[in-house]
Amino acid sequence: MLKDHQKTHEGEYGEIFLTNQFGAIIASTSKLTTLAHSHKYWWKTSFNQGNGRIFFDDRGFDKSVAGYVLGVVVPIKLKGKIIGIIKANINIMSVINRLIADKPLDHIGEIKIVRSGGVVVLEKDKEPLSSKLPDGIVQKMQSHSPGSEIDEKQDTLTALHPIAITMGEGNMGFGGIDKSIDHISGNQGEIWFVHISQKLSFVLKDLKQRTSHLLWIGFTLVGIIGVLAWLLGRRLAHPVVQLESIVKQVGHGNYKVLATVDSDDEFGRLAQALNKMIENLQTTTISRDLLVKEVEEHKRTEERLKNSENRFRHLYENAPQAYQSLDNEGKIIAVNKVWLKILGYSEDDVAGNWFGDYLHEKDKDLFNTIFSQLKAGIQCHGVEFAIIRRDGSKAHISFDGSISLQASGKFFQAHCLLSDITEKRKLEAQLRQAHKMESIGTLAGGVAHDFNNILGSIIGFTELALEKTTENEKTYHYLNQVHVAGLRARDLVSQLLSFSRQSEYEMKPLEFTPLLQEAMKLIRSTVPTNINIETNLNAPNCKVNADASNLHQVIINLCSNASASIEESGGLLEVSLDNLEINNEKAQRLSILPGPYALLKVSDNGPGITSNNLARIFDPFFTTKDVGKGTGLGLSVVHGIVQNHGGAIEVETKRNIGTTIKVYFPTLILSSR
């Protein structure tokens, strides 16, 4: 646009350029776009010191027109704020020559356009701004005093008349001093003067006509300069104002407004770039809004997943059964609290370990088989394993398992449910033992009655035969052996009847401690001397509802078994009696009622009982003694008596450390003095 204006008025303009509010050139007719003029006198005067006034800069030489030019500086304002400055260099000689060509002034002596400082701006056939009026005339100019002088010696008449560049509503013109732009918006205007000199004789001839003509020429000259400057500023400022308005609307979020592109100059290209930027902002805004929605939806999904995970984590951790997750090698990924409670470990102790490490040796191969089936997609239910706790004790579990798969269909994790069935198996064993004992007791009771009748005849006739013979006869000796065997058989039948609970009990309140002391005297006389006996009686006022002979038999049988285990090597036999309170949990485990109990403990430091024999020690006729040294009814009779008295019996044994048998009898009074 600047270049077009320059071409339209070819020869009249030198360089034309536009700066922004920082002094940087943003458009020019020459290659000056990298320069900044914020330090120039004319820029500072217009932008800073002069508060944006329109003024004419000093003359200078412009190579583009090969002559002297006069700089016109025009500020561009938007809402009272300067947003840029236009500067145009006007070819002074070109303007003067054009005016003179239009209005020949050969008959006029001199015409000068003078600035308020006295510097001659335009003068025929002379370089602009190369001369200055006399000081007297300058003083009149500065006082804004128009007038004329006659120089009789030179036969000349000189006239001085002020003119001012004025600004109205949207246009510029020339007028008096009171209408100059120094009275508009605080701008300080530039007052110029027309200085005319003429031969006095010529003036006298047609003074009025010539003066009017000369004034018209001066007004026209300055008017052309002012109008050109105003038009140029308005044309250059319009696209800048439009672009600034669009940028502000975009800054407030209006991405639908576009700049008008009506030229291919710097402003046109700037408008195209601005439109492209707005289109990109529209696309970016839409993408941003979609992204914001996606992010918000993602946050809501994450929150739901987090809540769901916390809920299932709580269920997993606090489930009443043991859970575990295994990887494809059978190693532990996670376990819950019940799992840790059953085995006695912490989660850090077991993470990453192979689950088979916690199983009994005989069950490791079974686990490998079951886990291979799981990975093949075959679920397992109710598989029983013996598991070893941290303290070395054994527990029985029921194992249920299934797997989850990855999106690709490959194995992801195995999820296992472990049920502690240790107590269940104990109860089942006790029930089987009770059924077995009941069956054997019924059988033994029936056999014992018939066998007792036979024994009565054998013993009776043997005693009659012994009365008919003397001790010196061999027959007496044989009959005596038969009689002894018959008595032993009668005792055996008595034990069978006691075991089968078919013998009559005399249940009455008894002081347990005196009865135990009496039994221990008998034990002491029958136990070998290489066995030490220690008695600890801590329940002096313990009373139980029991049959005295049965209670005596329990003590004798337990002590006899204990002494037999250390008979050859010698050792220690400990017998103790204590009062204790059994809670619901322990009562359920022992299958008795909760409450006060007397605890009878018989311990030895013998070799202990093997695991195979431990499961059979209460079976009738089971014995590890040599033939002829035991009937195998001792502990089975004890078991039957304890059960009949509403009590319970426990066995604790460790190989090469010893065995302790605990017998619980419900007490009538639990007190101490």
C-alpha positions in Angstrom: 0.0 0.0 0.0 2.9 2.4 0.8 4.6 1.6 -2.5 1.3 2.1 -4.4 0.9 5.5 -2.9 4.5 6.3 -3.7 4.0 5.3 -7.4 0.8 7.3 -7.7 2.7 10.4 -6.7 5.9 9.6 -8.5 8.7 11.9 -7.7 6.9 13.7 -4.9 7.8 11.2 -2.1 11.0 9.8 -1.0 11.0 7.1 1.7 7.7 6.2 3.5 7.6 3.9 6.5 5.4 2.8 9.5 6.6 2.0 13.0 4.8 0.3 15.9 4.6 1.7 19.4 8.1 0.4 20.2 9.8 2.2 17.3 10.3 -0.9 15.2 9.6 -0.5 11.5 6.8 -2.9 10.4 6.3 -1.6 6.8 8.4 0.6 4.5 9.0 1.4 0.8 12.6 0.5 1.2 14.6 -2.2 2.9 14.4 -0.8 6.4 12.2 -3.5 8.1 15.0 -4.5 10.5 15.6 -1.0 11.9 14.2 0.6 15.0 13.7 4.4 15.3 12.7 4.7 19.0 16.0 6.7 19.5 15.4 9.2 16.7 14.6 12.8 17.4 11.4 12.9 15.3 10.1 9.6 16.9 10.8 10.7 20.4 9.2 14.1 19.8 6.1 12.7 18.3 5.6 9.7 20.6 7.0 10.8 24.0 7.7 14.5 24.3 5.1 15.9 22.0 2.3 13.6 23.1 1.6 12.5 19.6 1.6 15.8 17.6 1.8 16.1 13.8 4.9 18.0 12.8 7.5 18.5 10.1 11.0 17.2 10.6 14.1 19.0 9.4 15.1 18.6 5.8 17.4 16.0 4.6 18.8 14.4 1.4 17.0 11.3 0.2 18.8 9.2 -2.4 15.5 7.6 -3.7 14.5 11.0 -5.2 18.0 12.5 -5.5 17.0 15.6 -3.7 16.1 17.3 -0.5 13.0 16.2 1.4 10.9 17.5 4.3 9.9 14.8 6.8 6.2 14.7 7.8 5.5 12.8 11.0 1.9 11.6 11.7 1.0 9.6 14.9 -1.6 6.8 14.7 -4.0 6.7 17.7 -6.6 4.3 18.9 -8.9 5.5 21.8 -6.3 8.2 22.7 -3.4 5.7 22.7 -0.6 5.9 20.2 -0.2 2.5 18.4 2.2 3.6 15.7 3.8 6.4 13.7 3.9 7.1 9.9 6.8 9.2 8.5 6.9 10.4 4.8 9.7 12.3 3.2 8.2 14.9 0.7 10.3 16.0 -2.2 10.4 19.8 -1.6 11.6 20.9 -5.0 9.1 18.6 -6.8 6.2 20.2 -4.9 7.4 23.8 -5.5 8.1 23.1 -9.2 4.6 21.6 -9.6 3.0 24.6 -7.9 5.0 27.1 -9.9 4.1 25.2 -13.1 0.4 25.4 -12.2 0.7 29.1 -11.1 3.7 30.9 -12.7 5.1 33.5 -10.3 7.7 35.2 -12.4 6.2 38.6 -11.7 6.5 38.1 -8.0 9.7 39.1 -6.3 10.0 36.5 -3.5 7.7 34.0 -1.8 8.9 32.1 1.2 7.2 29.6 3.6 8.8 30.0 7.0 8.7 28.0 10.2 8.1 29.7 13.5 11.8 29.6 14.2 12.5 31.7 11.1 13.9 28.8 9.0 12.9 29.1 5.4 11.1 25.9 4.4 10.3 26.6 0.8 11.9 29.2 -1.5 12.1 29.4 -5.2 15.4 28.2 -6.8 17.0 27.6 -3.4 17.5 24.5 -1.3 14.9 24.1 1.5 15.9 25.0 5.0 19.1 26.6 3.8 18.4 30.2 5.0 16.8 32.1 7.8 14.9 35.4 8.0 16.3 38.4 9.8 15.9 38.5 13.6 13.4 41.3 13.5 11.0 39.3 11.4 11.6 36.2 13.5 10.5 38.2 16.6 7.3 39.1 14.9 6.7 35.5 13.9 7.2 34.3 17.5 4.8 36.9 18.8 2.3 35.8 16.1 2.1 39.4 14.9 1.3 39.7 11.2 2.2 42.8 9.3 4.2 44.4 6.5 7.3 46.6 6.1 8.5 49.0 3.3 12.1 49.3 2.4 12.4 52.4 0.4 16.1 51.9 -0.3 15.5 48.5 -1.8 12.1 49.6 -3.3 10.5 46.6 -1.7 7.4 45.8 0.3 7.5 42.7 2.6 4.5 41.0 4.2 4.3 38.4 6.9 1.1 36.3 7.5 0.8 33.3 9.9 -0.9 30.1 8.8 -1.6 27.0 10.9 -2.3 23.4 10.1 -5.7 22.6 11.7 -7.6 19.4 12.4 -11.4 19.2 12.5 -13.7 16.2 12.7 -11.9 13.7 10.5 -10.2 16.2 8.2 -7.4 18.7 8.1 -7.1 22.2 6.8 -5.7 25.7 7.2 -7.0 28.4 9.4 -6.2 31.0 11.9 -3.9 30.6 15.0 -6.8 29.9 17.3 -7.8 26.9 15.3 -4.4 25.3 15.1 -3.8 21.7 16.2 -2.0 22.9 19.3 -5.5 23.5 20.8 -6.7 20.0 20.0 -6.2 17.2 22.6 -3.2 18.9 24.2 -1.0 18.7 21.0 1.4 21.5 20.4 1.0 22.6 16.8 3.5 24.0 14.4 2.7 27.7 13.2 4.1 28.6 9.8 4.3 31.9 8.0 4.1 33.1 4.4 6.8 35.7 3.8 6.3 37.8 0.6 8.5 40.5 -0.8 7.7 42.6 -3.9 8.8 45.7 -5.7 7.0 48.6 -4.2 6.0 49.9 -7.5 4.3 46.7 -8.5 2.6 46.5 -5.2 1.2 49.9 -5.6 -0.1 49.0 -9.0 -2.3 46.1 -7.9 -1.5 45.5 -4.2 -4.8 43.8 -3.3 -4.9 41.4 -6.2 -1.3 40.3 -5.8 -1.5 39.9 -2.1 -4.6 37.7 -2.4 -3.0 35.7 -5.1 0.2 35.2 -3.1 -1.7 34.2 0.0 -3.6 31.7 -2.0 -0.4 30.1 -3.2 1.0 29.9 0.3 -2.2 28.4 1.7 -2.4 25.9 -1.1 1.2 24.8 -0.7 0.9 24.2 3.0 -2.5 22.6 2.6 -1.2 20.1 0.1 1.5 19.1 2.5 -0.9 18.8 5.4 -3.6 17.0 3.4 -1.1 14.5 2.0 0.2 13.8 5.4 -3.3 13.3 6.8 -4.5 11.1 4.0 -1.3 9.0 4.2 -1.7 8.6 8.0 -5.4 7.7 7.7 -4.8 5.1 4.9 -2.0 3.5 6.8 -3.7 3.6 10.2 -7.0 2.0 9.0 -5.6 -1.6 8.5 -3.6 -1.4 11.7 -6.7 -0.3 13.7 -8.7 -3.1 12.1 -6.0 -5.7 12.9 -5.8 -4.5 16.5 -9.6 -4.7 16.9 -9.5 -8.3 15.6 -6.7 -9.3 17.9 -8.6 -7.9 20.9 -11.7 -9.9 20.0 -9.7 -13.0 19.6 -8.1 -12.3 23.0 -11.6 -12.3 24.5 -12.3 -15.7 23.0 -14.2 -14.7 19.8 -12.6 -17.0 17.1 -15.3 -16.3 14.5 -14.0 -12.9 13.4 -11.7 -12.6 10.4 -9.6 -9.8 9.0 -10.4 -8.4 5.5 -7.8 -9.1 3.0 -7.9 -6.5 0.2 -4.3 -6.1 -0.8 -1.1 -8.1 -1.3 1.2 -5.8 0.6 2.6 -6.2 4.2 -0.8 -5.5 5.8 -2.5 -8.0 3.4 0.0 -10.7 4.3 -0.3 -9.8 8.0 -4.1 -10.2 7.7 -3.8 -13.6 6.0 -1.4 -14.8 8.7 -3.8 -13.5 11.4 -6.8 -15.3 9.8 -4.7 -18.5 9.6 -3.8 -18.1 13.3 -7.5 -17.7 14.2 -8.4 -20.8 12.2 -5.7 -22.7 14.1 -7.0 -21.3 17.4 -10.5 -22.5 16.4 -9.2 -26.0 15.8 -7.1 -25.9 18.9 -10.0 -24.7 21.0 -12.2 -27.5 19.8 -9.5 -30.1 20.4 -8.8 -28.5 23.8 -12.5 -28.7 24.7 -12.6 -32.4 23.6 -9.4 -33.1 25.5 -10.8 -31.4 28.6 -14.0 -33.6 28.4 -11.9 -36.7 27.9 -9.6 -35.8 30.8 -12.7 -35.1 33.0 -14.3 -38.4 32.0 -10.9 -40.2 32.5 -10.8 -38.7 36.1 -14.3 -39.9 36.8 -13.5 -43.3 35.5 -10.3 -43.4 37.6 -12.3 -42.4 40.6 -14.8 -45.1 40.0 -12.1 -47.7 39.5 -10.3 -46.5 42.6 -13.5 -46.8 44.7 -14.2 -50.2 43.2 -10.6 -51.3 43.9 -10.8 -50.1 47.5 -14.1 -51.9 48.0 -12.8 -55.2 46.6 -9.4 -54.8 48.4 -11.4 -54.4 51.7 -13.4 -57.5 50.9 -10.2 -59.4 49.9 -8.3 -58.4 53.0 -11.1 -58.9 55.5 -12.7 -62.0 54.0 -13.4 -64.8 56.6 -11.4 -67.3 54.5 -7.8 -67.4 53.3 -7.1 -66.1 49.7 -4.0 -66.1 47.7 -3.0 -65.1 44.1 -0.2 -67.1 42.3 1.8 -66.3 39.1 2.3 -68.8 36.3 5.1 -70.5 38.3 3.0 -71.0 41.4 4.7 -68.1 43.3 2.8 -66.0 45.7 1.7 -62.6 44.4 -0.7 -61.6 47.3 -2.4 -63.1 50.3 -5.0 -61.8 52.8 -5.0 -61.5 56.5 -6.7 -64.9 57.2 -4.0 -66.6 55.1 -1.3 -65.0 57.2 -3.1 -65.8 60.4 -3.3 -69.5 59.5 0.4 -69.9 58.7 1.7 -67.3 61.1 3.8 -65.3 58.6 3.8 -61.6 57.5 3.1 -60.6 53.9 6.7 -59.6 53.3 7.9 -63.1 54.4 5.8 -64.9 51.7 5.7 -62.6 48.7 7.4 -64.2 45.7 7.8 -67.6 47.4 6.6 -70.8 45.8 3.4 -72.0 47.5 4.7 -75.6 47.6 7.4 -74.6 50.0 4.7 -74.3 52.7 3.2 -77.7 52.1 4.1 -81.1 53.7 6.6 -83.0 51.7 4.1 -85.6 50.7 1.8 -82.9 49.1 4.3 -81.0 47.0 3.9 -83.3 44.0 0.2 -83.2 44.3 0.3 -79.4 44.2 2.4 -79.4 41.0 -0.2 -81.7 39.4 -3.1 -79.5 40.6 -1.4 -76.3 39.5 -0.7 -77.7 36.0 -4.4 -78.5 35.7 -5.3 -74.9 36.8 -3.1 -73.4 34.1 -4.7 -75.6 31.6 -8.1 -74.1 32.6 -9.3 -76.9 34.8 -10.8 -75.7 38.1 -10.1 -77.6 41.3 -12.4 -77.9 44.3 -11.9 -79.5 47.7 -8.3 -80.7 47.3 -6.8 -81.3 50.7 -3.2 -80.4 51.6 -1.2 -80.6 54.8 0.4 -77.2 55.3 3.3 -76.4 57.7 2.9 -73.3 59.8 5.8 -71.0 60.8 6.1 -72.7 64.2 6.4 -76.1 62.6 3.0 -77.3 63.4 0.8 -78.9 60.8 -2.6 -77.7 59.6 -5.0 -79.2 57.1 -6.5 -77.0 54.3 -9.1 -77.5 51.6 -7.9 -75.9 48.3 -10.1 -74.4 45.6 -8.6 -72.7 42.6 -9.3 -71.0 39.3 -7.4 -68.7 36.9 -7.9 -65.3 35.2 -6.7 -64.7 31.6 -5.1 -61.7 29.9 -6.8 -60.0 26.9 -4.7 -62.2 24.6 -6.1 -65.3 26.3 -2.9 -66.2 28.0 -2.6 -67.1 31.7 -2.6 -64.1 34.0 -3.1 -65.2 37.7 -4.3 -68.1 39.7 -6.8 -67.3 42.4 -7.0 -69.7 45.3 -9.4 -70.1 48.3 -7.9 -71.9 51.3 -10.2 -73.3 54.1 -8.6 -74.3 57.4 -10.1 -77.7 58.1 -7.7 -78.7 60.9 -10.4 -78.6 63.6 -12.8 -80.3 61.3 -10.4 -83.1 60.7 -9.8 -83.4 64.5 -13.5 -83.5 65.1 -14.0 -86.1 62.4 -11.2 -88.1 64.0 -12.8 -87.8 67.4 -16.1 -88.8 66.0 -14.6 -91.8 64.2 -12.8 -92.7 67.5 -16.0 -92.4 69.4 -17.9 -94.6 66.9 -15.0 -97.1 66.9 -14.9 -97.1 70.7 -18.6 -97.4 70.9 -18.6 -100.4 68.5 -15.7 -102.0 70.2 -17.3 -101.3 73.6 -20.5 -102.9 72.5 -18.6 -105.9 71.2 -16.4 -106.1 74.3 -19.4 -105.7 76.6 -21.2 -108.6 75.0 -18.1 -110.8 75.0 -17.2 -109.8 78.5 -20.6 -110.9 79.9 -20.4 -114.3 78.3 -16.7 -114.6 79.1 -17.4 -113.6 82.7 -19.8 -116.5 83.1 -17.2 -118.9 81.7 -14.6 -117.5 84.0 -16.9 -117.9 87.0 -17.1 -121.6 86.4 -13.3 -121.9 85.7 -12.3 -120.0 88.8 -15.0 -121.8 91.0 -14.1 -125.3 90.0 -10.4 -124.5 90.2 -10.8 -123.4 93.8 -12.7 -126.6 94.6 -10.0 -128.7 93.0 -7.3 -126.8 95.0 -9.1 -127.7 98.2 -9.0 -131.4 97.3 -5.2 -131.4 96.8 -2.2 -130.6 98.9 0.6 -128.2 98.0 3.1 -131.0 97.6 1.3 -132.4 94.7 2.1 -131.4 91.1 -1.6 -131.1 90.4 -1.9 -128.4 93.1 0.8 -126.4 91.3 -1.0 -126.7 87.9 -4.4 -125.8 89.4 -2.9 -122.8 91.1 -1.6 -121.5 87.7 -5.1 -122.0 86.3 -6.6 -120.0 89.2 -4.1 -117.1 88.8 -4.9 -117.0 85.0 -8.5 -117.0 85.8 -8.2 -114.0 88.2 -6.2 -112.1 85.5 -8.9 -112.9 83.0 -11.5 -111.6 85.5 -9.6 -108.4 85.8 -9.4 -108.1 82.0 -13.2 -108.7 81.8 -13.6 -106.0 84.4 -11.6 -103.5 82.2 -13.7 -104.5 79.2 -16.9 -103.8 81.1 -15.5 -100.5 82.2 -14.4 -99.6 78.7 -17.8 -100.5 77.3 -19.4 -98.4 80.1 -21.6 -101.3 81.1 -20.2 -101.4 84.6 -21.9 -99.4 87.2 -20.3 -96.1 88.3 -20.8 -94.6 91.7 -20.6 -90.9 90.8 -20.2 -88.6 93.8 -18.3 -85.4 94.7 -14.7 -86.2 95.5 -11.7 -84.2 96.7 -9.3 -84.8 93.8 -6.0 -83.9 95.6 -6.2 -86.6 98.4 -7.2 -89.3 95.9 -4.2 -88.3 93.7 -1.8 -88.4 96.7 -3.0 -91.9 97.6 -2.6 -93.1 94.1 1.0 -91.7 93.9 2.0 -93.7 97.0 1.0 -96.8 95.2 2.8 -95.7 92.0 6.0 -95.0 93.9 6.1 -98.6 95.2 5.7 -100.1 91.7 8.0 -97.8 89.7 11.7 -98.7 89.3 14.1 -96.7 91.3 15.9 -95.3 88.3 12.8 -93.1 87.7 12.3 -89.9 89.6 8.8 -88.8 90.4 7.8 -85.1 90.8 4.4 -84.1 92.1 2.9 -80.6 91.8 -0.5 -80.3 93.4 -1.8 -76.7 92.9 -5.5 -77.4 93.4 -6.0 -78.3 97.1 -9.7 -77.7 97.2 -10.6 -79.1 93.8 -13.8 -81.1 93.8 -15.0 -83.3 90.9 -18.1 -85.4 90.4 -16.6 -88.8 89.7 -16.3 -92.5 90.5 -13.4 -93.0 92.9 -12.2 -96.3 91.4 -12.4 -95.0 87.9 -10.5 -91.9 88.8 -7.9 -94.1 90.6 -7.7 -96.3 87.5 -7.0 -93.2 85.2 -4.1 -92.1 87.4 -2.6 -95.6 87.6 -2.9 -96.3 83.9 -1.4 -93.0 82.8 1.5 -93.2 85.3 2.2 -96.9 84.3 2.4 -96.0 80.6 4.7 -93.1 81.3 7.0 -95.1 83.5 7.1 -97.9 80.9 8.5 -95.5 78.3 11.5 -94.7 80.5 11.8 -97.9 82.3 15.0 -99.1 80.7 16.9 -95.7 80.5 15.5 -94.1 83.6 14.2 -90.5 83.6 11.7 -88.2 85.1 7.9 -88.7 85.7 6.0 -85.5 86.5 2.4 -85.4 87.8 0.6 -82.1 88.4 -2.9 -81.0 89.2 -4.2 -77.4 88.5 -7.4 -75.5 88.3 -8.2 -73.6 85.1 -11.1 -71.9 83.2 -11.8 -73.1 79.7 -13.2 -70.5 77.3 -15.6 -71.1 74.4 -12.9 -71.4 71.8 -10.9 -74.1 73.6 -14.1 -75.8 74.8 -15.2 -76.1 71.1 -11.8 -77.5 70.1 -12.0 -80.1 72.9 -15.7 -80.9 72.4 -16.6 -80.1 76.0 -18.5 -77.3 77.8 -16.8 -74.1 78.8 -16.3 -73.5 82.5 -14.0 -74.5 85.5 -11.9 -77.7 85.1 -9.3 -79.7 86.9 -6.2 -80.3 84.7 -4.3 -83.5 85.4 -1.0 -83.7 83.6 1.3 -86.7 83.4 4.6 -86.1 81.6 7.8 -88.1 80.9 11.0 -87.3 79.2 11.0 -90.5 77.1 11.5 -91.0 73.4 8.0 -89.7 72.5 5.3 -91.3 70.3 5.7 -91.6 66.5 3.1 -89.9 64.3 1.8 -93.3 63.2 1.3 -94.6 66.7 -0.1 -91.3 68.0 -3.3 -91.7 65.9 -3.9 -95.2 67.5 -2.9 -94.9 71.1 -6.6 -94.9 72.3 -7.5 -97.9 70.2 -8.5 -101.0 72.2 -5.8 -103.7 72.3 -3.2 -101.4 70.6 0.1 -101.7 72.3 3.8 -101.2 71.5 4.9 -103.5 74.4 6.2 -106.9 74.0 3.9 -109.9 74.1 2.8 -110.6 77.7 3.6 -107.1 78.9 0.4 -105.3 78.2 -3.2 -105.8 77.0 -3.5 -102.5 75.0 -6.6 -101.5 77.0 -4.9 -99.0 79.4 -5.3 -95.8 77.4 -8.5 -96.9 75.7 -10.0 -97.5 79.2 -8.7 -94.0 80.3 -10.3 -92.4 77.3 -13.6 -94.1 78.0 -13.6 -93.0 81.7 -12.7 -89.4 80.8 -15.5 -89.2 78.2 -17.9 -90.8 80.7 -17.1 -88.0 83.2 -17.7 -85.2 80.7 -14.0 -84.4 80.3 -11.4 -84.4 77.5 -7.9 -85.8 76.9 -5.0 -84.3 74.9 -1.6 -85.7 74.0 1.5 -83.6 73.3 4.6 -85.5 72.2 8.0 -84.7 70.6 10.4 -87.2 69.5 13.4 -87.7 71.9 11.9 -85.0 74.2 9.0 -86.7 75.9 5.2 -87.0 76.1 2.6 -85.1 78.1 -1.0 -86.3 78.5 -3.5 -83.7 79.7 -6.8 -84.8 81.2 -9.6 -82.3 81.9 -12.3 -83.0 84.5 -15.1 -80.6 85.1 -15.0 -79.3 88.7 -17.8 -78.6 91.1 -15.9 -75.9 93.1 -12.9 -73.9 91.9 -11.3 -72.0 94.8 -8.1 -71.7 96.6 -7.0 -70.7 100.1 
